[in-house]
Amino acid sequence: MTLDWTVIGFAIVVSLATALVFGILPALQLSRLDVVEVVRDAGRGATAGPTRSRLRGAFVVAQVALALVLLVATGLLTRSLLRLNAVDTGINPERLVALQTPMPRAMYRNTRGNTPGGGLLVEFDSRFSDLTERLRERFASVPGVQSVAATTPPPLGGTPRRVLFRKDSWLAMADDREPWSAEWYPVSAGYFETVQIRVLQGRTFTRQDAPSRPPVAIINASMAARYWPNENPIGRLLQTDVLDDPPREIIGVVGDVRQDRYQSAPVPQVYVPRTQLPSRMDMTMGLEVLVTTLVVRAAGDAVSLVPALRAAVRDVDTTISVASARTVEDYAADQLQELSQYAAVLGLFGAISVTLAVIGILGVMTQAVGQRANEIAVRMALGAQSSNVLGLVLRQGLMLIAVGIGVGLVASVMLTPVIRSLLWGVTITDPLTLALVVLALAAVALVACYLPARRALKVTPIAALRGD
């Protein structure tokens, strides 16, 4: 993005229009002054007329209300960010780098047929699995690499495909219920060890899970608890709706992974060995699988390994390129980037609005103290205590602050639903956020009231009456 002259011109026009409007308002008030009333008020040393006082008060109330709305929105987004950062994704992203390597289209051929769902039917070349394993072996030989695995999509870096599945009784075609759905991850041996997903039961995939061996699968804890409650899922069967995918024996249960950090609860997940993928597949799914992600856990700085890993890809096959190389921590941060930007922008406008509100309160209170100097002097000459004088002056400012906070609370409840889709783990009426924002704004506004009010205590009756 670059500076756009249209935007700059618009900003200049708005600035000039604002200055013009808020310059005309006081001028209009001055042009309608009643000379007799002005002289009488000046002689009494009283405050400004009711119309002008109400107008100034209305501006202060509006500033306080706007500041509260923006601060509430900022607080809700900030709390969402804190909660999201505290969520356990189920993997350890530290020292993990993911390289996306799209395989050549020559790895599959169009069979000129269609799948039962109407998609194009393609058939994978056997070189696909062999090439993936050669890349893994070459990466493992790079100095500084602890472990490496292949997957689709990158951990925390993409939307996984969802597949339908049925368990056990589906095999006999005796289950009339609708199939369930789960996230589907084709991974290589060593995947769970590389990304450090906890193994709760059974075993993980190994090199022995070859195409010639019995088909196997691994499920996550949420899937096991939901579909095999109070049972041991190890050894049970499930079948997905992936074309030509045979029934698979569950050999392990692993911890839940939040591929999307905004997920409010873990979802069912099923992992299958990449070496046991069907040779025929729907073209759309096939293209997704071809974009292979090699996940590398480094012994030290993961980013420093990227040049050596790119060179390793060229060593294996010069027709393969690395589309992207990013750390898993970067992928995780990207999911919260939009929320962070909204919080930063609202926080900036909130700070500006609070500043304007403080300036408004200072101005109103300073003017009020100046206009009531004679009254304050007379009261002090008659023996009024400092606390009484301070309370007299503060009462006007506190009333404006209270009204502004009340209006702001109502406005925030009406306007914050706009950001509801960005919130996570908090509601638009989160009591803690509202309480903290109200207390913070009230404290700042109170200080803005107190500073001019304290000047009233320094008024000496003789000086004030002599000035009159």
N, C-alpha and C positions, 0 to 999 in steps of 0.2 A: 504494500500500500504506500502511496505517495501523497504529498499535499495536493489537494484538489482546489483549484481557484473558485469553483462553484461553492464549495464548503466554506472557504475563507470569506468569500463575498457574503454568503448567508450569515456567517458569524458577525461580520461587521455591521450588516443591516440590523440584525437583532440587537446588537450592542447599542447602536445609535437610537433605535426605536425605544429601547428600555430607558436610556438616559432622557430621551424626550418626554416619554410618558411620566416618569417619576420626577421630572423637573416641572412639568405642567401642573401636576396635582398641588404642590405647595403654592405655586403662582396663582392658581384659581382660588385657593383659600385666602391668600392675601388680598386678592381683588375684591373679595366679598366681605371684608372686615367691617364691622360696625364701630365707627370711631368712638362713639360715646361709651360702648361696652369695653373697648380696649383701654380707654383712659380710666374707667372705673375699676377694671380688673388690675391694671397696673398699680393704681393707688392702693388697692387692697393687698397686692403682692400675692394674688391667688394663682392657682394653676391655670393652664390653658382652658379654652372653652371646651364644652363637652364633645362637640363634633370632632375637633382636632384630636382630642384625647382618645376618642373611640377609634379614630382612623389609625393613629399610631399603635394603639393597643391591638387592633386587628392584624396589623402587619407582624407584630411580635408573636401573636398567637399562631399565625400562619407559618412563621419561620420555625417556631418550636415544634409544631405539628409535623411539618415536612421533615425536619431533622429526625423526629422520632420514627416516622415511617421508614426513612432510608436506613436508620440505625437498626431497626427491627429486621428489615430484610437482610442487611449485612450480617447481623447476629445469627439469623437462621441459616444462611449459607455457610458461615464460618463453623457453626456447630455441625452442619452436615459434613463439611470437609474433615473436621476432627474425628467424627465418627467413622467416616469412610477410611481414613488413614489408620484407624485403630482396628479395622476389620482384618481378620486373618484370612488371606486369600487361599491358604492351603498349600502354597509352595514357597520356597525360599528364593526370592529374586536376586539376591546378592551374588555378584560375580557370574551372572548368567548373561550370555550374549546369544542372540538368535539370528541366524543367517537364512534368509529366504532364497531358495535356489529353484526357480521354475525349470522343470525337466523339459527336454525337447519334445515337440509334438510327435516326433517320430517314435516315441515310446508307446503310442497306441495307434490303432487303425480303425477306420469307420467300417462297420460290418454291413452298412446299408440296411440295417434292420431297425426296428423300434422296440423300446421297452414296453412292458404292459401299461405304463403310465403315459405312453405316447412320446417319450423322449428318444433322442438318437442313441443307438446302441453302439458302444465302442469296445474294443478288446485291447487289453494291455499287453505289451511285449514283456517277455520274461526278463529282459535286461533292466527293467525298471527297478525291481527289488535288488538285483545284483549291483546296480550303480549306486543305489542308496547305501548299501552295505560297504561298498568300496570307499565312498565318501566318509562314512563313519570311521572306518579303519584308518584312513589317511588323516583325519582330524585328530584322532586319538594319539597319533605319533608326533603331533606338533608340540614342542616344548611349552610347558605351562598349562596344558589342557589336563584337567582332572578326569572328566568324563564327557561323553557326547551321546546324543540320541536324536532321532528323527521323529517329527510329528506334523500334524496339520490340525488347526492353525497354530501360530506362535503362542506360547503361554502368555495370557493376559493381553494378547495382541490381535484378536480377531474373534469373529462370531462362529462358533462351531456349528456344524450341521446337526440337525435333529433328525432322528430316525424313529420309526414306530417299532415296537417290539411286543412279543408275547412270551410268556414263560410256560414251561412244562406242558400244561394241558393243550397249548396251541398245537403241539406236534401231532396230536391225535385228531386235530380239527374239531374238538368237542367244546371249545370255548366260544360262546356267542358274544362275549363282551367286546367292546371297542378296544383296539390295541392301545397301549400306553406309549409315551414318547420319552426320549432321553437324548442328551447330548452325546454325540458319537465322535470318538477320537481314535484314528488309526496311528499307532505309535510303534516305535521299534524297541528292541531289547535295551535295557538300561535307562529307559525314560524316567521311571519313577525314582531311580537312584540319582539321576542327573538333576531333576528339578526338586528333588527331596520331598516327594509326596509320601505321607506316612502309609505304611503297609499294616493293615489291621488284622487281616486273616489271609491264610494261604500264601501264595508266592506271586512273583512278578514274571513278566515275559523273559525268555532266554533265547539263545540262538537255536535251541532244540525245538522251538515252536515254528517249525518249517512248514511249507505247504503240504508236505506228505504226512504230517502228524495231525492228530485229532484237533479240530478247531476249538479254540479257547477264547475266553473273554475275562475281563476284570471289571467289576462294578464298584461304585463308590458307596460310602456308608449310608447316605440318604436313600439310595435306591434299594439297598439291602433291607433297611428298616421299613421302607414303605411296602415293598412287594414280597418280602420274606420275613414278616414280623414273627418274632419268637421262633425263628427257624435258622438253621445254618445254610446259607446259600451255596457254600462250597460244594461242588459236584452237581448242582442243579443245572438245568438247561434253559437257555433263552434263544430266541431267534428274532432277528431284525428284518425289516422290510427291504434291506439292501438286496439288489438283484443277485441271484445265485448264491446268496450267503447261506451257508448251512447252519443247522442248530449248533450252538456253541456251549461248551461246558464252562461254568464259572470256576475259575481257579484261584481267585483272590478278591479281597475287599480292601479298598484303599480309602484314605481320607477324602473329604469333600474339597473341591476346588471351586472357587468363585472366579470363573473366567471373566465375567462381567462384575466389576466391583459394586455396581448398583443393585445386584441381586439381593432382595430382602431376605431370602432363605436359600440354602443349597438346593440344587435340582438334581434329578437322576442323571448319572453319567455312566457310559459304557466305553471301555477301551478294548480295542482289538489289535492283534499284531499286524503290522504292515506286510509282513511276509505271507500272511494268510488272507490277504484281500482277494476277492473274486477276480478272475481274469477279465470277465465282462462286467460292464458298468454303464450306468446312465452317463451321457457325455458331460452334463453339468457337474455331477459328482466327480467324474474322472478328472476334469480340469482343476477342481479344488484339490484333489489328492496329488496331482502333478506338481503343484506349488509346494514343494517339500521344504520344511523348516528344520534346519539342523541346530539344535540347542547345545551350547557348549558351556560347561562350568569350568571356570579358570581357577588356577591356584592363586593368582594375584589379580591384577587389573585386567578385566575382561576386554575393555576397549583396545588395549595394546595388542591383543592377539588378532584383531581383525585383519590387518595386512597379511599375516602369515596364513590365516584361514582362507583368505581370497586366493592366495597363491596355491594353497593346497587344492582348491577346487579346479584351478587351471591344470594342475598336475594330473588330476584324475581324468578330466575330460574338458577339452578346450571349447566344446560347444555349449557348455553350461556356464551361465553367468550368475553373479550374486545380485539379486534385485535390491535387497536391503540388508543392512547389518546394524542391529540396534540391541541395546541391553534390554532385558526384561523389565528392569526398573523404569526405563523410558516408556515402555508400553503401558506400565501401570500408571505412570504419571499422566500420560496422554488421556486416560479415561477421566481424569479429574480436571483436565485443562480448562474446559468450558466453565465448570463450576468455579474454579479459581479465578478466572477472568471476570465472571459476573460479581464475585465477592469483592475483587479489587476495585472494579468500577463503582459499585454501590458504596463501598467503603470510602472511596475518594469523594463522591458526591455527598455522602453523609458527613464527612469531615468539613467540607465546604459549607454545608447547610448549618452545621453546629456553629461554625465560625460566624456566619451571618446572623444566626439567632443570638449569639453572645453580643455581637456588635449592636444589634437592635435593642437588646435589654439594657446594655450599658448606656446607649443613647437616650432611651426613654427615662431611665432612672436618673441619669445625670441632669437631664432637663427638668425632671420633677423636683430634684433637690434644689436646683437653681431657682425655680419658680416659687418654691415654698420656703426660701431662705428666711423671709421676714416672719412667716408663721412659726418656723422652728425657733428663731431667735426669741420671739415673744414667749413661747412655751418654756424655753430654757430659762428665760428671765423670771418667769413665774414659778420656777423650781421643778420643772419636769426632769425626770431621771433620764440618763442616757439610754437605758433599755427601752423606755417608753418612746423616745424619739426614734430610736432605731426601728422599733416595731412599726411605728407610724409610717416611716418611709418604705420599709420592706413590704408592707402589706400590699401595696399596688403591684409591685413586681411579682410577688408570690402568687397573686391572683391571676396574672397573665400567664405565668408558668403553668399553674394548675389547669387553667382552661386549655392551654396549648397541648399539654400532655393528654388531657381527656379527649380532645379532638383528634390528636395523633393516634391514640389507641383505637378509636373507632375507625379511623381511616386505614390503619395498618391491617385491621381485621378484614376490611373490605378490599384492600389492594394486594396484600401478600399472596392470595391465591394465584396471582399471575406467575409466581415463581414456584408454585407447588411441585411442578414436574422436576425441578432441580433439587428439591429437598430429599434427604435420606435420613431416616431415623428420628426425625423431628416433625412436629405438626406446625401449621401456620400460627397456632395459638400456644406455642410452647411456653409454659409458665416461667421457666428459668430464664429464657431469653428475654421475655417481656419484662420480668422483674429487674434483670441486670441493666437493660437499656434504660428503663424508666429511672432507676436509681442513679445511673451514670449521668444521664441528661439533666436530671433534677439537681445533682450536685454541681455540675458545671454552671447551670443557670443560676443557682443560688449564689455561687461565688460572683457571677456577673452582677447580681442584685446587691450583694453586700459591699462591693468596692465603692460604688457611688454613695450608698447609704452611709458608709463610714465617714464620708466627707461631711455629712450633716452634723456629726458630733463635734466637728471642728469649727462650726459656725459660732462666732461670739455675738451676743446680742447687740453690743455697742457698734461693732463693725457693720452688722447687717442693717441696723436702723439708720446708721450714718449714711450707708450706701443708698438707702431708700430716699 
